[in-house]
Structures are given as C-alpha cells and as structure tokens.
Amino acid sequence: MVSIQIPEELDIVLEDAAIRAGRSKQELAQSILLAHLEDEALPLSAFTKAQLDRLKESAAQLDRGEFVTAEQVDEKFEAFFARLAAR
C-alpha cells in the first residue's frame, strides 16, 4: 500500500465529493486514481486515425471558441422532447 499526502484544500474537496457520492474518501480517491491511470496508460494506437483526427478537430474548435453551453444543449433537448410529445 502507498500513502500520499494531499494539501488540505484538496482534502476538503475530496471529502465533499465523497459525501455526495456516498463513498469513503479512500474509495473515491482510489477510483479517481485508477481511472486516471487507465487513461494515461491507454496508448494512442488504441485510437483509430479517424478518432484522433476528430479529437484534434474538437480541440481546435474549442481553441477557436466554437462550442455550445450546457444551457444551449438543454434547450435543444427540451425542444426535441416537446416535438416528440406533440406527436
């Protein structure tokens, strides 16, 4: 087992998140660490060229300020479901 020290501010954030998730701080920290390590360990070759190209284009769109807000997405879904309900 490995022990790590984290700053008090981060410990407070971790504790709040654990309470909201209904888990212990240790369980949540292990889960977060495992997910991050799996992401970091995933070789780029696991992605197809098309997927990598799409990721690069998405990053470029963000850099250019081309994005929608969560509120705009919500509005689109609300309109979609309203149209479905009206059928």
One Martini backbone bead per residue (centre of mass of N, CA, C, O) as a GRO file, in nm:
protein
   87
    1MET     BB    1   0.099   0.034   0.019
    2VAL     BB    2   0.019   0.376  -0.046
    3SER     BB    3   0.110   0.699   0.061
    4ILE     BB    4  -0.044   1.025   0.062
    5GLN     BB    5  -0.016   1.374   0.029
    6ILE     BB    6  -0.253   1.635   0.071
    7PRO     BB    7  -0.390   1.912   0.054
    8GLU     BB    8  -0.633   2.052   0.238
    9GLU     BB    9  -0.809   2.157   0.004
   10LEU     BB   10  -0.831   1.877  -0.137
   11ASP     BB   11  -0.953   1.724   0.102
   12ILE     BB   12  -1.216   1.882   0.106
   13VAL     BB   13  -1.308   1.808  -0.177
   14LEU     BB   14  -1.300   1.502  -0.137
   15GLU     BB   15  -1.502   1.489   0.094
   16ASP     BB   16  -1.743   1.615  -0.052
   17ALA     BB   17  -1.751   1.408  -0.285
   18ALA     BB   18  -1.790   1.156  -0.109
   19ILE     BB   19  -2.055   1.235   0.016
   20ARG     BB   20  -2.214   1.266  -0.252
   21ALA     BB   21  -2.131   0.955  -0.336
   22GLY     BB   22  -2.129   0.757  -0.084
   23ARG     BB   23  -1.819   0.758  -0.001
   24SER     BB   24  -1.510   0.719   0.058
   25LYS     BB   25  -1.219   0.872   0.021
   26GLN     BB   26  -1.060   0.621  -0.060
   27GLU     BB   27  -1.247   0.516  -0.281
   28LEU     BB   28  -1.246   0.770  -0.457
   29ALA     BB   29  -0.941   0.798  -0.497
   30GLN     BB   30  -0.900   0.522  -0.629
   31SER     BB   31  -1.092   0.565  -0.866
   32ILE     BB   32  -0.954   0.815  -0.985
   33LEU     BB   33  -0.672   0.696  -1.018
   34LEU     BB   34  -0.748   0.459  -1.200
   35ALA     BB   35  -0.874   0.620  -1.430
   36HIS     BB   36  -0.622   0.789  -1.492
   37LEU     BB   37  -0.425   0.555  -1.547
   38GLU     BB   38  -0.584   0.436  -1.779
   39ASP     BB   39  -0.565   0.685  -1.960
   40GLU     BB   40  -0.249   0.706  -1.961
   41ALA     BB   41  -0.207   0.396  -2.063
   42LEU     BB   42  -0.338   0.465  -2.322
   43PRO     BB   43  -0.266   0.417  -2.627
   44LEU     BB   44  -0.284   0.585  -2.920
   45SER     BB   45  -0.327   0.313  -3.088
   46ALA     BB   46  -0.628   0.272  -2.979
   47PHE     BB   47  -0.673   0.473  -3.200
   48THR     BB   48  -0.795   0.595  -3.464
   49LYS     BB   49  -0.741   0.820  -3.702
   50ALA     BB   50  -1.027   0.937  -3.696
   51GLN     BB   51  -1.034   0.990  -3.390
   52LEU     BB   52  -0.786   1.174  -3.375
   53ASP     BB   53  -0.890   1.384  -3.574
   54ARG     BB   54  -1.144   1.459  -3.409
   55LEU     BB   55  -0.998   1.551  -3.155
   56LYS     BB   56  -0.837   1.777  -3.290
   57GLU     BB   57  -1.082   1.935  -3.395
   58SER     BB   58  -1.213   1.982  -3.122
   59ALA     BB   59  -0.979   2.144  -3.002
   60ALA     BB   60  -0.985   2.366  -3.219
   61GLN     BB   61  -1.271   2.464  -3.161
   62LEU     BB   62  -1.215   2.554  -2.874
   63ASP     BB   63  -0.989   2.757  -2.947
   64ARG     BB   64  -1.210   2.924  -3.130
   65GLY     BB   65  -1.493   2.917  -2.960
   66GLU     BB   66  -1.651   2.646  -3.056
   67PHE     BB   67  -1.942   2.630  -2.863
   68VAL     BB   68  -2.164   2.493  -2.626
   69THR     BB   69  -2.380   2.512  -2.386
   70ALA     BB   70  -2.567   2.355  -2.158
   71GLU     BB   71  -2.817   2.528  -2.213
   72GLN     BB   72  -2.831   2.474  -2.519
   73VAL     BB   73  -2.866   2.173  -2.495
   74ASP     BB   74  -3.122   2.177  -2.327
   75GLU     BB   75  -3.296   2.325  -2.535
   76LYS     BB   76  -3.280   2.109  -2.754
   77PHE     BB   77  -3.404   1.878  -2.588
   78GLU     BB   78  -3.668   2.015  -2.515
   79ALA     BB   79  -3.762   2.053  -2.808
   80PHE     BB   80  -3.754   1.758  -2.890
   81PHE     BB   81  -3.954   1.649  -2.668
   82ALA     BB   82  -4.187   1.832  -2.749
   83ARG     BB   83  -4.222   1.714  -3.033
   84LEU     BB   84  -4.278   1.425  -2.940
   85ALA     BB   85  -4.531   1.494  -2.760
   86ALA     BB   86  -4.699   1.623  -3.011
   87ARG     BB   87  -4.758   1.345  -3.176
   0.00000   0.00000   0.00000
